[in-house]
Amino acid sequence: MSDKFKRELLIDNFLISDKSDAFVIAEIGHNHQGDVDLCEKFFQVAAHSGASAVKLQKRNNRLLYTKSYFDSPYVGPTSFGATYGSHREFLEFGKKEYLHLQKVAKELNLIFFATAFDLSSADFLLDLNVPVIKIASGDLRSAPLISYLSSQSVPLIISTGGASIDEIKRALEDVDPSNIGLLQCTAAYPAEAEEMDLLAIQQFRSLFPNTVVGLSSHDRGISFPIAAYTLGARIIEKHFTIDRSMKGTDHAFSLEPSGMEKMIRDLKLLKVALGDGRKKIYDKEKEPVRKMGKMLVYSRTLVAGTEVNLSDFSLKSPCDGLNPQIARNLIGKKLAVDVLTDQTVKLEDFKN
């Protein structure tokens, strides 16, 4: 890649680039159930699993929702309140909790940040000096929010679920393309395989050459993020829980610790396995190829002066003689010596 296109994003002490490991975000959201001690446990398990970052969601619910929606009944197995507003308020952390969790994350060497769902929440997170802020898919069209955060020079990670390419382009018009991460995302919970559109990652890389691209993966497994890294995604966001059976809407499609650990393990191995784009021969390949490979031998006894054809040769293992690819160059040549069946073919057997 030329210097004109420098696809890098620095978040805290993690430089994300085409050459880097995946920046893996354990999206806790509100899986913590409004319990700061439980959230702290999430952080600990995410760190043990190898996550780069942990993320929550921040809303000023009174300002974010219309009064009628805030007061609307919300009854069901995943509800934490009788109305939607009270449900949301139950799950919301304030500054005291955020400061505590910020400290916990630092001790665990995790990058801690959150999604800002409104301008008030954006100010809340900026006041905490978080190293990056997430823009959810539902706010891709929220131009005032994106413009305001962009003016603060804080890196942004922007999800694109439910948006067209034209809407994505408009959203990024006033944003520094080198100071964002752009995530392919399908805003379905969960998203099925036929809805993932992983090749859009390559489309994003082509359309936004100065921008780090990633995947917010709402599927149930770990294979799609692995494929996404191969396609050029360097930010991987996955919903995370310590128990899928816990109360809440997101647990069912979140990764549990073992899944997160396996995904991160495979992402790290994949970075190494991709290599540098050049085919090589490794020393440890040589003996297996010798044993399994073939060499040229004579298929029958021939006398000096015989003009050989392809049927005069056989291929036999191990490969301790001439590379069979040379056979075509020997057709029509005359033997300088007598040869025997199964004898290894040598170049000096032939007249010049």
Secondary structure, DSSP 4 states (H G I P E B T S, - for coil): --TT---EEEETTEEEETTSPPEEEEEEETTTTT-HHHHHHHHHHHHHHT-SEEEEEE--HHHHS-HHHHTSB--STT-SSSBHHHHHHHT---HHHHHHHHHHHHHTT-EEEEEE-SHHHHHHHHHTT-S-EEE-GGGTT-HHHHHHHHHTT--EEEE-TT--HHHHHHHTTTS-GGGEEEEEE---SSPPGGG--TTHHHHHHHH-TTSEEEEEE-SSSSHHHHHHHHHT--EEEEEB-S-TTSSSSSGGGSBPHHHHHHHHHHHHHHHHHTTTS-----HHHHHHHHHHS-EEEESS-B-TT-B--GGGEEEESS--S--GGGHHHHTTPBBSS-B-TTPBP-GGGB--
